[in-house]
Amino acid sequence: MHMTVWGNRKPLEREMQENTQDGTPGSWFRVTITSRIKYDRTWLINSIQRHCSVPFTPVDFHFMHDGAQFFVQEASTASALMEVSNKICDEESRKVCIPVFVSPSAAPYSVRDKLKPEEMELLKLTLSKRFDVSQQALDLRRLCDDPDLLGHDIDIILNRRNCMAATLQIIKKNFPELLSLNLSSNKLYQLDGLSDILQVAPTVKILNLSKNKLKYLWELRKIKGLKLEELWLQGNPLCGTFPDQSTYVRAIRDRFPKLLRLDGQELPSPVTVDVDTPCVLKPCKGSYFGSDELKSLVLQFLQQFYLIHDYGDRRCLVAFYHEEACFSLTIPFHPEDPAPSSLCEYFKDNRNMKKLTDPHLRVQLLKHTNRVIVHTLCVLPKTQHDLSSFVVDTWFQTETMLCFSVSGVFKEVEGSSQGCVRAFTRTFIANPASYSRAHFSFNLCIMNDELFVRDASPSETQSVFSIPVPTPTSSSMHTLSQEQQDIMQASSTRPEVNL
């Protein structure tokens, strides 16, 4: 995993030198961080500052749909930021994959169009008139039409970053305990300028964004850190993008877990866990197969599958899948936790439907046909599964279909993450039918394969591989059964399969 600074480095350095040589003061540069993961703002800025050789203060930091952006001044600062590559690490000293673009830019709006002192003073007076001290509530509805501002030819358009920045600056200095903010009917079509509200007014519990022009749900990512209890969105185009009310509520609450009211409607109380209250968890039940016949069938299948997956030629796994089979891979995602970077090898194939909103990517990341599936498996890290850790749950069966899940742990045995222990859950939907293919005999044909991978917990890591797992070396082949040796031999002598 790595942090990469993208862009045409030579022309950028040349332009930096030219700006310095011709005496142009205060050159501006745009720093764009591209990532589908929304890292914590404070952690991200502090990490970059800590590894940058030149001290800097980011200007106009804001989150976008696919990352974040801020501005810096002076060529020396931009040049130093280009040297941060491969230096950002998480709390466990693992490198984080954060592509960054550095490019020359005009001055940001908040600097170029900064309000004059007399305009700031009049805006302050206007906001004070709209502030309810008893409720700690600020009513900014239709601020652009405020007669006090229009009477002095001052246009406060909150879509403009300089106007929103000025408004937030006044809030920070004069209303530090703000609980309610009404921004309805301001023609807002994006929330870039509002992304600083978490630092300016973290106490806000009620936010009214109704009757604006917001079209996309991802705009709410920019204010996701607020611990909102009440939110108004009705009257925005984005409300019509959901198939039903329950989907709408679920999507909004996913971003604001403590939400109690949405568009004036009471919501069911959120499920919370009191981490300070000690509790004793019941021991996990073991595997469930339903019958001894199913148990034998599934265990034989898993043994064959993972023996080849870990020790043989993974291309042989094409024989396990139906020609029209489907496969998907998912890894967890917690925006407030930078640790998911340890799973960088799995990022490019991650199809986490809870976070993946792009319909084209949803289709693209679903691997279809057995050859495409096996090609994907072949490029994943080399592994060693602890078969003794497996817990199997056979949860559905008909004459033509068998559905079961297997959970356990494995460790990576090659590459930059060698020795890392992962936990996994894999769900198979298969046809129970005996057949032979490519030197192998099977009782199951995989129709659908869904793999979930995460970092193992400390307890899972400590208990992993308590029972030695045989490796397919000549010195250890005697530890395998005759049937296992036959499988390994078939795997190594199979005809070439083009993937």
VOTOR-933181 format. One line per 4 residues: number of its first residue (from 1); their letters; for each residue x, y, z of C-alpha. Coordinates in steps of 0.25 Angstrom, whole numbers. Example, Ala and Ser with C-alpha at 12.3 -4.5 7.8 and 13.67 -1.06 7.14 Angstrom:
1) as) 49,-18,31  55,-4,29
// end
This chain:
1) mhmt) 0,0,0  5,14,-3  2,28,-5  5,33,-19
5) vwgn) 6,48,-24  1,48,-38  2,58,-49  13,62,-59
9) rkpl) 24,65,-49  34,71,-59  25,82,-64  19,85,-50
13) erem) 33,87,-45  37,95,-57  25,104,-54  29,105,-40
17) qent) 43,110,-43  37,120,-53  27,126,-43  39,127,-33
21) qdgt) 49,133,-43  39,143,-49  36,149,-35  21,145,-35
25) pgsw) 17,146,-21  7,136,-15  6,126,-25  -6,116,-22
29) frvt) -6,101,-24  -18,92,-23  -16,79,-16  -26,68,-19
33) itsr) -27,55,-11  -35,44,-19  -41,33,-11  -54,26,-9
37) ikyd) -51,26,5  -54,38,13  -43,39,23  -45,47,36
41) rtwl) -42,61,33  -33,64,45  -25,51,43  -23,53,28
45) insi) -18,68,29  -9,64,41  -3,52,34  1,61,22
49) qrhc) 6,72,30  14,63,39  22,57,27  23,70,19
53) svpf) 36,77,20  30,90,19  20,95,29  7,99,23
57) tpvd) -8,102,26  -18,97,16  -28,107,10  -42,103,7
61) fhfm) -41,89,11  -54,82,6  -58,68,3  -63,64,-11
65) hdga) -71,52,-17  -58,44,-19  -48,50,-10  -44,64,-4
69) qffv) -37,77,-8  -30,88,-2  -21,100,-7  -6,104,-3
73) qeas) 2,116,-6  16,117,-11  23,107,-20  32,102,-9
77) tasa) 20,97,-2  15,90,-14  28,84,-17  29,79,-3
81) lmev) 16,72,-4  20,65,-16  31,58,-7  21,52,3
85) snki) 19,40,-6  20,27,1  21,33,15  7,34,20
89) cdee) 4,22,30  -8,18,39  -7,16,54  -1,3,52
93) srkv) 10,8,43  4,2,31  5,11,18  -8,17,13
97) cipv) -12,17,-2  -16,32,-4  -14,37,-19  -11,52,-18
101) fvsp) -11,62,-30  -3,75,-29  -5,85,-39  -4,101,-41
105) saap) -17,108,-39  -23,122,-38  -26,127,-24  -37,120,-17
109) ysvr) -51,127,-16  -50,130,-1  -37,137,-3  -40,144,-17
113) dklk) -54,149,-13  -52,151,2  -63,160,8  -59,174,11
117) peem) -58,178,26  -71,187,25  -78,175,18  -74,165,29
121) ellk) -79,175,39  -93,177,33  -94,161,31  -91,160,46
125) ltls) -102,169,49  -112,162,40  -108,149,46  -110,154,60
129) krfd) -124,159,57  -127,145,52  -122,138,64  -131,132,75
133) vsqq) -122,132,88  -132,124,96  -132,113,86  -118,115,81
137) aldl) -124,115,67  -120,122,55  -130,124,44  -123,127,31
141) rrlc) -135,124,21  -135,132,9  -122,139,13  -120,144,-1
145) ddpd) -133,152,-1  -130,159,13  -134,173,11  -123,178,20
149) llgh) -113,172,11  -119,176,-2  -121,190,3  -106,191,3
153) didi) -104,184,-10  -98,172,-3  -100,158,-9  -99,147,0
157) ilnr) -100,134,-8  -97,122,1  -93,114,-11  -81,123,-12
161) rncm) -70,118,-3  -66,132,1  -80,135,6  -82,122,13
165) aatl) -68,123,19  -71,137,24  -84,132,30  -77,121,37
169) qiik) -66,130,42  -77,139,49  -84,127,54  -71,122,61
173) knfp) -68,135,67  -82,139,72  -90,127,73  -81,116,78
177) ells) -92,108,85  -101,107,73  -111,96,73  -120,99,61
181) lnls) -117,104,47  -127,107,37  -122,108,23  -135,105,15
185) snkl) -138,112,2  -124,117,-1  -123,110,-15  -112,101,-10
189) yqld) -108,91,-20  -95,87,-13  -89,87,1  -75,89,-1
193) glsd) -74,102,7  -82,95,18  -72,84,20  -64,93,31
197) ilqv) -77,93,40  -72,81,48  -60,90,52  -68,103,54
201) aptv) -80,98,60  -79,83,65  -91,85,75  -101,86,64
205) kiln) -112,76,66  -123,81,56  -120,85,42  -131,90,32
209) lskn) -126,88,17  -141,87,11  -145,94,-1  -131,95,-8
213) klky) -126,89,-20  -118,77,-15  -118,66,-25  -108,56,-20
217) lwel) -108,48,-7  -93,48,-7  -93,63,-4  -97,59,11
221) rkik) -83,53,12  -77,67,14  -85,69,27  -85,54,31
225) glkl) -78,57,44  -89,65,50  -96,57,61  -110,62,56
229) eelw) -123,58,63  -132,65,53  -130,67,38  -139,74,28
233) lqgn) -137,70,13  -151,71,7  -152,79,-5  -139,75,-11
237) plcg) -137,67,-24  -130,56,-17  -142,52,-9  -148,47,-22
241) tfpd) -137,38,-25  -141,27,-15  -150,16,-19  -158,17,-6
245) qsty) -158,24,8  -151,13,16  -139,13,6  -139,28,8
249) vrai) -139,27,23  -128,16,23  -119,24,14  -120,37,22
253) rdrf) -118,29,35  -106,22,30  -99,36,30  -105,41,42
257) pkll) -107,29,52  -112,38,64  -124,44,55  -137,44,62
261) rldg) -146,52,53  -145,53,37  -154,64,30  -162,66,43
265) qelp) -165,51,44  -161,43,57  -151,31,54  -150,18,62
269) spvt) -140,20,73  -126,16,67  -119,4,72  -108,7,81
273) vdvd) -98,-1,89  -93,4,103  -79,0,102  -77,4,117
277) tpcv) -87,-7,121  -79,-21,123  -86,-32,117  -83,-47,115
281) lkpc) -85,-52,100  -91,-66,99  -81,-75,92  -82,-77,77
285) kgsy) -89,-89,73  -81,-99,64  -84,-103,50  -98,-107,45
289) fgsd) -99,-116,34  -113,-122,35  -109,-136,33  -97,-145,33
293) elks) -99,-147,18  -98,-132,15  -87,-130,25  -78,-140,17
297) lvlq) -82,-134,4  -78,-119,8  -66,-123,16  -60,-131,4
301) flqq) -63,-119,-5  -56,-109,4  -44,-118,6  -43,-119,-9
305) fyli) -45,-105,-12  -35,-99,-2  -25,-109,-4  -24,-105,-18
309) hdyg) -26,-90,-15  -14,-90,-5  -5,-100,-10  -8,-103,-24
313) drrc) -10,-95,-37  -22,-86,-35  -25,-87,-50  -30,-101,-47
317) lvaf) -42,-95,-39  -48,-92,-52  -54,-106,-51  -61,-103,-38
321) yhee) -70,-92,-45  -81,-92,-54  -78,-86,-67  -88,-74,-64
325) acfs) -84,-73,-49  -83,-60,-42  -73,-55,-31  -72,-43,-23
329) ltip) -62,-38,-12  -65,-29,-1  -56,-22,10  -61,-14,22
333) fhpe) -61,1,21  -61,11,33  -59,25,29  -54,29,43
337) dpap) -44,18,44  -31,19,35  -28,4,37  -35,-1,25
341) sslc) -23,2,17  -17,-11,22  -26,-18,12  -20,-10,0
345) eyfk) -18,-22,-9  -33,-24,-8  -38,-10,-11  -39,-11,-26
349) dnrn) -48,-22,-26  -56,-17,-14  -71,-18,-17  -77,-12,-3
353) mkkl) -91,-10,-7  -93,-1,5  -84,9,0  -83,7,-15
357) tdph) -93,16,-21  -88,17,-35  -97,7,-43  -86,5,-54
361) lrvq) -76,1,-43  -86,-9,-37  -87,-16,-50  -73,-15,-53
365) llkh) -68,-21,-40  -77,-33,-41  -69,-44,-47  -76,-52,-57
369) tnrv) -73,-66,-64  -63,-76,-58  -51,-71,-65  -52,-57,-61
373) ivht) -55,-61,-46  -42,-70,-46  -34,-59,-53  -38,-50,-41
377) lcvl) -35,-61,-31  -21,-63,-37  -17,-48,-35  -21,-48,-20
381) pktq) -10,-50,-10  -5,-64,-7  -11,-70,5  -11,-81,15
385) hdls) -25,-84,22  -26,-90,35  -36,-101,33  -37,-104,48
389) sfvv) -43,-90,49  -54,-92,39  -69,-91,44  -79,-96,33
393) dtwf) -94,-92,33  -103,-100,23  -115,-91,23  -123,-95,10
397) qtet) -125,-107,2  -134,-112,-9  -132,-124,-19  -125,-114,-29
401) mlcf) -118,-104,-20  -109,-104,-7  -106,-91,0  -95,-90,11
405) svsg) -85,-81,17  -72,-83,23  -64,-74,33  -50,-75,37
409) vfke) -36,-69,37  -24,-69,27  -11,-62,26  -4,-56,14
413) vegs) 9,-64,11  15,-54,0  16,-40,-3  16,-27,5
417) sqgc) 6,-32,15  13,-46,17  9,-51,31  -4,-43,32
421) vraf) -15,-50,38  -29,-48,31  -43,-53,35  -53,-57,24
425) trtf) -67,-61,22  -70,-68,8  -84,-71,4  -86,-82,-7
429) ianp) -98,-85,-15  -96,-98,-23  -103,-109,-30  -102,-122,-23
433) asys) -98,-131,-35  -87,-141,-37  -78,-138,-49  -64,-139,-54
437) rahf) -56,-128,-61  -41,-126,-64  -36,-138,-55  -45,-134,-43
441) sfnl) -57,-141,-38  -67,-132,-31  -81,-133,-24  -83,-118,-25
445) cimn) -83,-107,-36  -82,-93,-31  -92,-83,-37  -90,-72,-28
449) delf) -78,-68,-19  -78,-56,-9  -65,-54,-1  -64,-44,11
453) vrda) -50,-41,16  -46,-33,28  -34,-31,38  -34,-42,48
457) spse) -37,-38,63  -25,-40,73  -32,-52,78  -34,-58,65
461) tqsv) -19,-55,61  -14,-62,74  -22,-75,72  -19,-76,57
465) fsip) -12,-88,52  -12,-95,65  -12,-108,57  -1,-109,47
469) vptp) -5,-108,33  2,-117,23  9,-110,11  11,-117,-2
473) tsss) 26,-119,-2  33,-132,-4  37,-133,10  23,-131,15
477) mhtl) 14,-139,5  14,-151,14  5,-143,24  -6,-142,13
481) sqeq) -16,-153,11  -15,-161,-2  -27,-154,-7  -21,-140,-4
485) qdim) -8,-144,-11  -16,-149,-23  -23,-135,-24  -10,-128,-23
489) qass) -4,-137,-34  -16,-134,-43  -14,-119,-40  0,-119,-44
493) trpe) -2,-127,-57  -15,-121,-62  -15,-116,-76  -12,-102,-79
497) vnl) -25,-93,-77  -25,-79,-83  -31,-69,-74
// end
